[in-house]
Amino acid sequence: MKLSNHRYHSLMSLCFATLGMVGVTTSSLAGVSVTGSVSTSTTNVPLQITTMQYGTAGVDFDLGQYIRFGLNYGVQLSTTSVYQPPAGGSNGSANLADPTCPTVGSCVSVVNKTVITERGSGFTLILWAGEIFMPYVTVGGVVKNYTFTTQVNDGTAEERKGQTPVSVSLGGGLVCRLNRDFSLKMNAQISPGVTMSPGDPTPRMTWDKKNTFGLTYQIR
């Protein structure tokens, strides 16, 4: 699960070398665009609360009318609070209309937190450069770092960490121009990820899927 320093430095050297070539050519092209997006959601079901927050920032360099090279960084925080009856039974009864424990001792609270940071780079192929709408597809590489924390009844938090190797990331979306400088950018992306279950120290591979909606500023 650990990425070797040699592979990481080789990847970054390739990115910086590409950026060096971009710096020579951007003076005659459209320029550089910066995108940022933030999303948050909260779901309440009986005896469970799930909160997810995600933020990303990226920069794209024009290599031509239809090709761009980009760097991006993202952070995702998810928290799931589950309230379970005590193993030995309970003198009180949980109120299913209330996602939290209604009385002290009526439930056992288990809080699972996951923090994901990801660094990626890749190319964007614009399928159609319209005046207002620009559909596109992306292909690139991404490295993700995970921190999993489990806490029972405000006790000592158990922390585990994991990291993916450099993995392929695929995506697509639509850019909608608002004016000369600003655009709305919608993006859907899929890439390999890691999941860990409470009580199971073995990391397992999964597929991470995310949708983002952000604002892009064009630097000229």
Buried (B, 14 or more C-beta within 10 A) or exposed (E): EEBEEEEBEEBEEEBEEBBEEBEEEBEEBBEBBBBBBEBEEEEEEEBBBBBBBBBBBBBBBBBEEBEBBBBBEBBBBBBBBBBBBEEEEBEBEBBEEEBBBBEEEBBBBBBBBBBBBBBBBBBBEBEEEEEEEBBBEBEBBBBBBBBBBBBBEEEEEEEBBBBBBBBEBEBBBBBEBEEEEEBBBBBBBBBBBBBBEEEEEEBEEEEBEBEBEBEBEBEE
